[in-house]
């Protein structure tokens, strides 16, 4: 008999959502292994904390389905447990007339994805909603929000522990061996090395998910699982502007903008940021440099002033940087989330999650549902 029914590698918000769901199914038989000394130390802790409505993704894609489903689950959880959630909504702003057709395209895409409440508004209505924002029109998304991602993750950790899950920190998986009826995971903790067995494994290792896939014998290039680190940085807006925005303000993506474009967001205290940008990076001997380069100031100022004419250079200061795990090496290429049960590769009961970038925070609990379904079919 294996030591555990399920081992989950990774205690980011997606891994914790999986732990909460699977521990309820297998009480006392779920193990979570996290190489850092606490939860959410990588992508889950360095993001805008935006709860996405589900507008941008192709209809029927896993990103679209889990974003919309996950958002509804997340909002209910926050309301039930008192987790801070700002139901602020979002405007996606057209800066020029030639961008107005893009608003109609986003409206159609969002409605096809079952996003509620979407409306294209004119410049006058935009000024009423966000007086300090410049634009000729916008898509208004009342379903978008901002969540305290740390409290959300902590609630999932507590739920998993309530159902008897073992969460082990500072535990890095350095080897995997398929065994009869499951898998043996070689784990290092400090100077100690141990082996633990599990009938099933969920690879929710985030930025390290492709490395773990290689350990179990998956050809990540053949499978399309190789991940590319993409750095995003944020700049804080001076506190004198706190609470100047009531809603998230995004630009209509321009052809030259990778991702969704640098946008205005804020936290529960009203502190405002611009970000993120989008730069592919390579890890050096000391990992990826997560500093915010001063050289990016001009880029952020220009992006900010397209939306906010009141923004001045001295309003900006470096804030933070984070990494996305992309499945494509170029900005304008698109890949869906991957949640794959690997029986077809001779690895029954092994579930791979790769490319869990935005909207991964929003989709986390719905992704955990998908993982549960994949395990039920294995």
N, C-alpha and C positions, 0 to 999 in steps of 0.2 A: 504493500500500500504506500502511495506517495505521502510525503509529509503534509502536502496541501493539495486541495482540489484545484485551486487557481493561484498562480503567482503573477502579479502585475508588476512590470518593470517601469518605474516612473511615477512620481507623485506630483506631477503638475495637475492642473484642474481636470484634464481629461482622465488621467490615471485615477484620480481621487473619485471622480464620478463613476468610473468603472468599479472601483473598490466598494463604494456605497451600494451600488446595485447588486453586484455579485456576492457581497458578504451577506446581504439579506437572503439570497438564494442558497448560499452554502455557509451558514453561520459557523464561525470558528475555523473555517477551512480556507481562508483567503489570506495571502501574504502580499504585502506591497514592499518592494525594494527600491530605495531611492539613494542615489550616489551622494547627494548633498545632505547637509545636516538638518534639513527641514523641508517643508512642502513648498512648491511653487518658487523655485530659485532661478529658473531660466525664463523661457518665453512667457510663462503664466504670470510672472511678476513684473514684466517690463512691456506694458502695452497701454493703450488708451482707455481700457476698461469700458469700452463702448459695447452696448448690447445692440447688435445689428438686427434690422428688421427682416432682411432676406431679399433685398431688391436686386442685387447685382448678378446673381448666379443663374446659369442656364436652368430652365425649368426641368424638374425631374432629376437634376444632379443631386449627389449626396450633400453637397454644400447647401443647396437650396432647401432640401427637405429637412436636414438636421438643424439648419439655422432657424427656420420658422418654428419647427416643433420644439427645438431647444430653447428658443426665446420664451415661448409660452410656459414651458416648464420652469425656466429660471425665474420669470416674473412671479409665478405662483409660489415658488419656494421662498423668494425674498419676502413676499407679503406674509406668508405663513410663519416665517421664522424671524421677522423683523430685521432682515439684512438690508442695509441702506441701498436704495435704488432710486435714482432720479429719473422719473418718467418725463424727460424733457423734450423728446422728439428731436428731429433733425431737419434742416433745410439743405438741399443740394442746389447750389446757386449757379445760374448761368451768368457769366460776366459780360457776354456780348450776344447780339441777336442770332449769330450763326450757331450758338450753342442751344438755342431753344428747342430745336427738334430732338436733341439728345434727352431733354427732360421728358418728352412724350415717349421716347423709347424706353427710358427707365420706368416710367409709369406703367407701360404695357408689360414690361418684364416683371415688375413687382406684383402687379395684379395677377399675372399668370402663376406666380409663386405663392398666391394666397396671402399676400401681405395686406393687412387691413388699413383703411383710412388714408391711403395715398391721394394726393391732390396736387395738380400743377397750379401754382399761384403766380400772379403778376407782380410787377415791381412795387406797386403800392401796397399790396398785401405783405410782401416781404418786408417792407419798411415798417409796417405795423407790428409784425412778429419780431423782427430784429432791426431796430432803428439804426444801428451802427454798421450794418452790413450793406455792401454795394453789390448790386446785381440788377439784371433786367427781367428776372423771373427766377422761379425755383420750384423744385419738387418738395413738398411738405410731407414728412413721414412721422406721424405722431407715435408710431410704435417703437421708434428707436429710443434708447435710454443709456444711462451710465450706471454701472454697478460697482459696489465695493468688492472687487474680485478676491481680496484676501479673506474677507469674512465669508464670502460664498465658498471658497475653497476650504476654509476651516470648518464650515458646517458639513461639508462632504466627508472630510477627515473624521469628524466626530461621529457621523452616521456609520461610517465603516467600522470604526472602533466599537461602537455600540453593538454591532452585530458580530463582534469577536474577531475582526480582522487584525492581523499583526502588521504594524507599520514599522519598518526597520530603516533607519537613516544612516548615512555614511556607509552605505552598502552598495558597492559597485559590482555589477555582473561582468566577469572577465572571461567566462567560458560557458558554453552550452553543449550538452550531449543528449541527443534523443535516447530514450531508454524505454524498455517495455512498459507500456501504459502511461508514458509521460516524458518528462524532461528533467535532467539534472542540471542545475545552475550552479556554477562555481562563483562564489561571492567573496570579495575581499572587504574587510572592515579593519582599517588601520593596518597592522602587521599580521592580522589573522586571516586565514583563508578557509572557508567552509564550503560544503556542497549541500544544497537543499533540493528536494525533488517536488515536482508538481505535475498533476495529471494534465493540466492545461496551463498555457502561458499567454498573457496579453502583453504585447510589446507596445507600451505607451511611453516609450523613452524619449519622445520629442526630438530634440536635435540629435540625439544619439540613436534614433530608431533604425537607421540604415546600418550602423555599426553592429547593433544587436542582430539584425537580420543576417548579416554576413557571418556572425558567430554560429548561427544555427544551420548555415550551409546554403542560404539563399543567394543566388547570383543577383545582386541588386541592380546591375545594369540591364541584365536580361529581363528582370521583373519590372523595371521602371521604378525602383525604390530609392535610387540615389538621391540624396537631398543636398541642396545648395544653400549655404548660409547667406541670408540677406539681412543686412543691418538697417535698422531704422532709428533715427534720432528725433528727439523732441527739444524744443526751446520753450522756456517759460516766458510768459508775458507778465510784465511788471504788476505787482499787487495793486497798484492804483487803479487797474482795470478789472479787478476781481468783480464777478457778478455782472460784468458788462454784457455778457451773452446769457440768454435764457435757454438757448437751444444749441445743439451741435451744428456747426456750419461747415459744410463740405463744398468743394468746387465740383462743377462738372469736369470730369477727367478730360484733359487735353491730350492730343495725340502724342505730345512730347513728354507727358507725365507718366512715369511708371506707377503702377498701383492706382489708388483712388485719388491721389493728389494730396498735398499738404493741407491739413484742415484745422479748424479751431475746435478745441475740446476743453473740457474742464472737469474738475473733481468735485467731490461732495462739499468741499469747503468753498467752492467758487473759484479756486485758483485755475488760471487759464494757461493753455499750452498750444503751440503749433507743432504739428507733426503727423505722422512720421514721414521722413523721406525714404529712399529705397535704393540701397547700394549693395551689390553682391560683394562678398568679402571672402578672403581665405584666412584660415587659422594659422597663426605662427606658432613658434615653440611655446609661447605663453598663452595660447588660445587666441581668441578674437579680441581686438582692441575695442572696448566699449566706451571709450571716451567720446565726447561730442566735439567735433573739430570746429575751431573758430572760423576756419575758411568757409564753412557752410552758412555763416551769418547772412551774407548777401542773398543767397538763394532763399532762405526762410523769410527774410524781410520782403523780398519781391512777391513771394507766394502769399504772404500774409496781407500785404497792402492791396493785392487784387481783390481781396474780400473785405478788408477792414481799412478804410482810408485814414482812420485815426491812429494807426499803428506807426510808431517811430522807432528808429534804430536802437535808441537807448532803452526801449521797452523790452528788448529780447536778452535773455541770458541762457547759457547752456543748461539743459535739464537732465536728460537721461538718454540711454540707448538700449536697444534690445535686438534680438535676432528672430527672424522667421525661418522656418524650415520649408524651403521651396522644392518642388519636384521638377522644376524647369530652370535652366540656367540663364534665361533672358526675361526681361521685365514683361513683355506683352504676350508671352505664351501663357496658356491656361491649363491647369490640371485640377481634377477633382480630388477631394479627400480619398484616401485609400483605407478601407477597413476590410481586410482579407483574411478569411480562414484558410489555412495553408494545406489542407488535406491533399489537394491536387499536386502539391510539391512533396508529398510523402511526410508531411508534418501535421498529422491530425491533432486538433485541439490547440494549435498555435494560431493566434490572431495577431496580425500586423496592422498597426496604424502608422502611416507615414504621410507626410505632406499636410499635417494638421496645423495649418497657419490660420489666419483670420478667415472665417468667423469661428475659430475653434473654441474660444471662451463662451460665446453665445450658444454654440452647438453642443457643449460638453455632455450634458445629460442625455440628449438625444443620441449622441454618438455612443454613450454607454448602453443605451437600449439596443443599438445596432450590434454592438459587441456581444451582448447577451443573446441576441438572435443568432449570430454566427456560431457561438458556442453550442447553442441548442441543436444546430444542424450538423455539428461535427461528430 
